[in-house]
Amino acid sequence: MTGRPPLAPAFFQIAAGILLAIGAPLATPLAATAAAEPERPRPFLRGVVVSCPRYGEVWGSQHMTDSLRELKRLGVEWAAIHPYAGVRRDGSIRFHPADERGYLARAVEIARAEGVALFWKPHLAYWGSFAWRGDIDFGEDEAAWRRFFDGYREFIVDQARFAERAGVGLFAVGVELERTTSREAEWRRILAAVREVYRGRVTYAANWDALERVPFWDAVDAIGVHAYFPLVEADDPDEATLASAWDGPLARLAELSARVGGKPVIFAEIGYNRSPDAARRPWEYRMEDTAAARALRSRLIAAAIGRAETAPLVEGMFWWKWIPGPDRWDRDFSMKDPEAREALARRWAPRPHVPAGGPR
């Protein structure tokens, strides 16, 4: 870590229910790398992370149908969902097989019926055991490490097998497990096991400050990043300043991609809170619901979409977060907020066709 607070989900209050159920930007200018980048080979993935309270039953509900329909009106074409397993301090992993969670199969049916593609992004619920996923570490306890990797391999292969049967096109083999990635041999065995049961595209989702510490980027199809890059220290920056501030992170990603054979990049998660500090520390949960904070958030979303969609190495982005239906924990980072909806719609929503002769 760089000393900056990590990004973590906002559902600390419901930890017990979950567990019971289961760098600095490089100086290289972007222009120096962009000329050598190929054109994007496939359409940009316009996505949102559809999150959940408690166990995820909402993914199989009418609220999910309603949410996907609304997201489509905003121009969203992909939804990421994140089934959970639990992790204990001794390294043991607890989970229910995906086939035993009927709401997961129902979520797949709903997405298919609504024409929304799925990104399967299993998470570890760390609450009650660790401060966040990036702190999962067992030090010198080799027995705990064995329990962890044996249990995690069983969990993630079960999820990958389900994703294959469901026809899911994109799968994350891990999310923010920053202190485990140095165990390269274990991770490569997990990747090989996933590849045996899943034929879609595979990524790993690293936090923005841990990208260069992942030793197995060559073994995935895309570099996944939780793109909470700090952009500018200035107060109330305008959209042009925010857009320019992406030069550093994009150059860093381009250099990493070049080092691992030109892998494309996916913003597996990105988001901004209503906060005057959102451009400085976008991972923070502190909120300030003012007109200035809402306007800054709108500019941040617009700048990020504008730069990502025009960067050839970036294949897509998934905005954190949208919880289907009413939920009392849906406060921070909510993409249901009016300024977030409007920012997505301005960039992504389908435009009505206007006849060549103009509107009638």
Salt bridges, closest charged atoms under 4 A:
GLU70 OE2 - ARG341 NH1 1.77
ASP99 OD2 - ARG165 NH2 2.65
GLU100 OE1 - HIS96 ND1 3.76
GLU109 OE1 - ARG106 NH1 3.31
GLU114 OE2 - ARG69 NE 3.15
ASP135 OD1 - ARG179 NH2 3.57
GLU142 OE1 - ARG183 NH2 2.78
ASP150 OD1 - ARG153 NH2 3.10
GLU164 OE2 - ARG199 NE 2.67
GLU176 OE1 - ARG133 NH1 3.38
GLU176 OE2 - HIS226 ND1 2.84
GLU184 OE2 - ARG188 NE 2.83
GLU186 OE2 - ARG183 NE 3.40
GLU212 OE2 - ARG252 NE 2.94
ASP218 OD1 - ARG188 NH2 2.64
ASP221 OD2 - ARG195 NH1 2.92
ASP235 OD1 - ARG280 NH1 2.73
ASP236 OD1 - ARG299 NH2 2.64
GLU239 OE2 - ARG347 NH2 3.21
ASP247 OD1 - ARG307 NH1 2.78
GLU255 OE2 - ARG259 NH1 3.65
GLU269 OE1 - LYS121 NZ 3.42
GLU269 OE1 - HIS226 NE2 3.82
ASP277 OD1 - ARG280 NH2 2.54
ASP277 OD2 - ARG281 NH2 3.31
ASP277 OD2 - ARG286 NH2 2.57
GLU284 OE2 - ARG281 NE 2.87
GLU288 OE1 - ARG286 NH1 3.54
ASP289 OD1 - ARG274 NH1 3.15
ASP289 OD1 - ARG294 NH1 2.53
GLU309 OE2 - ARG46 NE 2.94
GLU315 OE2 - ARG42 NH1 2.66
GLU315 OE1 - ARG201 NH1 2.86
ASP330 OD1 - LYS321 NZ 3.22
ASP330 OD2 - LYS336 NZ 3.62
ASP337 OD2 - ARG274 NE 3.71
ASP337 OD2 - ARG297 NH1 2.79
GLU339 OE2 - ARG274 NE 2.64
GLU339 OE2 - ARG297 NH1 3.00
